[in-house]
Every structure is written in C-alpha cells, then in structure tokens.
C-alpha cells in the first residue's frame, strides 16, 4: 500500500555489507563462514512474524542490587562490600530475608562461580516466575568490548578499549550503536535495514515508543515514533476541526513537508510527512485491537509496552512480518538514595514486563516476541555512602517464549572488589561483549551469519556469535 522499494533497499544493503566485510578482513577470528554474494544479502523470515523489543534503563542500572547473591557465604561478602552488617543488610545492601521469595534455582543443577545462588530484587516476583517457567534468562557480565580483554590488558592499555568509558551519553550510544555520541545508526536500526524489504509497509519496521535514541536509526530505516495513546497527529491537518481556512491548512502542510534542500530540513520534512500521512492509519489500526490484557496504571514503562503490544496485535493490518521496538525508563543514575528508590524502579520494570509477556500469550505469539534489557553501564559494587558510581559490565535479562530460560548465561563474577574480573571498586570487566548479545538476538530475528558484521561490527574478534539463550532453527 505504501512502500514498494524492496529491490533498491536490498541492493543498497548488499553494497554496504560488502564494504563492511572487506573492512573486517583479517580482523575476523573465524571468518564468519562467508558464502558468496547470495548469502551476503540474506535475511530469513520464512513468512512468520518476529518482534524484538529493547528496554533501555537510562542512567546505569545497579545490577548488584538487581541480581543479588543469596547463599550465606556470598551474601556475607555482598553485604560487607556494600556497607551492611550481617544478614540484616544495611548501607546499600538489601536484607537477606527480603530475598527469600525471589531466589532463582537454575535448571539442570547449573553451578555458578564460587557456588553462588542468586535472587532477584524483592520487587521482581513476576520475573522470578518467568524464570521458573523457562521464559526468562539472565545474561551475566555483559558490556561494550572491542576485543576480549583481560585485567592486565586493561591496566596496561595493550588492547583497544571502548571509548569514553563511564560517560552516560557516550556509553548509551556505544551500547546502542558501537560508537560514541553522534553515531548515525544503531544495531536495532541496522537490523531494521535488513528487514525493510520483508515488510509491505516498511515505515513500521522500527518503532520507538520512548523518545529519540540512536538504537533504531538505520542507514535506510527511520524509526516511527508513537506515544502511549498511539500516533501523534498534527491536529490542524489531520482531521481539521474547521477553525482554520483550508488555504491555511494547505500552507501549513506545505511548510511542514518542505525540506528546502538541506539534509537536516529534509529529514525533518520526511518525519512530518509520515506523521501527516500515516498517523490516522496507525490509530485506526490500534482502535481495531481487541487486546484485553491489563497493564498497570501509573507506570509509564507499562504504558509504552501496552501500545507496543497493541501494535503487535494489529501487525497484519500494519503489513509487517519483522519489527524492532524501543521503550525506555529513566531514574537509574543512583549515586544517592539507592535503597528504596532502586527497588521501586525495578518493581515498575517487573510489572510492566510481566504484562507484556501476558499480552503476547493472549495474542498467541509468545515465541515470536523477545524483549531484552540494556543500560548505560553497570555500577560499582563498592558503596559511595548512599549509592553506587558508574561502572562497566552489568547483568541483563531476556524474556520471551523462544528464550532458553531458567538458567544463567555467561560467567558469574566473583563477589569482590579486587578480583581479575573487575577494574576497581567492583566495576565489572565485561566477560561478554554487547556485540555477542546483539548477534545472538539478530540470529533469532533472521539475520544471516554473513550479515553479522553489519549488526555487530566487532563480532569477528570473539570466539562465538551465538550465546545460546535463544531457540534458533537450524
């Protein structure tokens, strides 16, 4: 109905991929098994639908109080480092007794570093249930890396390191795009580039329900912005109530669509044109949704995920088989007031993600929707008195019916501030790269092995591009 430029999109994608693979060259540790021109442009949908949803926790989530050591020996270390006094907690340590209902028992007797047993924050009982059901997987100690990096390499600066570590804006961008602030595209947008030609209405491939972020920007894909109520309309043009003369409406329409030859103005005009032309179409589709899952009120994250669920429920009307969404939540820069504030934030995350999962069950496609978390960085294990400071690696979660859940992925770090897996004050040295995280999700989404350098530019430097937490055919 709207866009039919699949061949041109595929051609441009192939040209870009070819140049990216050439740049990788000998840097790839295992050459990614490239299989010629046909494979270099491959993207598999098999006619099915899949949606990938990024939940970005802005400010740097304190993973230490999200996934907490529960066994007595490691809990004692945790409490001591965080300023507590015994099992009653204190400082920025949560009381051990408060964790009893959210202890995670992994399947197949999985044994973690130092025999650690983890519990979720006490305000996350719903995600504990999803873990027990096998639909939630924690990914341990993941963060931006350019190459696998040891503590000695970090200290001696003998390997390339991610730029501007511990900087909010830059690390948000590095997580989302592999580059610092000002990056032109993110890995969600680059996945969308590949998926555009698979969708009848390609402008609905990448949808942002939170706000501007590089994650969904592609080379060709431009994120479509929605609010919790749906598409935002320009009232004087969309359904003109009659208080303006038609000539004024036409003049406003012309101004909003005019790019005036400048590329920034052209982008602005393109966004306006999409809003004018497709806003009513999106809202009419949303109004046809009969989704009845109850999403919690007074929870802005839940409101974002509700409109995402409603959009997924009308995917056939929108004409899409592949979509990437982004939602977000702020407040995680907890230098002060960690206790109380942080548990409240995680409680909002818990109830919102649970509602989304229940909605996918109602729609009948829990295996076709995967949600994952990301954040600027983790935080220091050591307390700064009333909170924690900027870190590097952190723990994250993947939720969905195609997740191989009920177990942990990655290596659990030691409960310490001076072990080989951290770089001071308990800042985790990542054991898993964001590139591996994104590549695993991209493979599930339908991206071919040979396309991975376009999604995760450093993936050829790591031993594996599939961390195993997703069910992938073949």
Secondary structure, DSSP 8 states (H G I E B T S, - for coil): -----HHHHHHHHHHHHHHHHHHHGGG-SSGGG--HHHHHT-B--TT--EEEEEEEETT---GGGTEEE-SHHHHHHHHHHTT--GGG-BTTB--GGGGGGGB---GGG---GGG--EEE-TT-HHHHHHHHHT-EEEEEEEE--SS---HHHHHHT-S---TTTT-HHHHHHHHHHSS-TT-S--HHHHHHHHHGGGSSSGGGSEEESS---GGG--SS---EE-BTTBS---TTTTT--SSS-HHHHHHHHHHHH--TT-HHHHHHHHHHHHHHHHHHHHHHHHHT--------SS-HHHHHHHHHHHHHHTHHHHT-SEEEEEEEE-----SS-HHHHHHHHHHHHHHHHHHHHHHHHHHT-GGGEEEEEEES--B-SS--SSS--B-S-EEEEEEETTB--SSEES----S-SSSTTBSSTT-B--SEEHHHHHHHHHHHHTB-GGGHHHHSTTGGGSS-S--S-B----
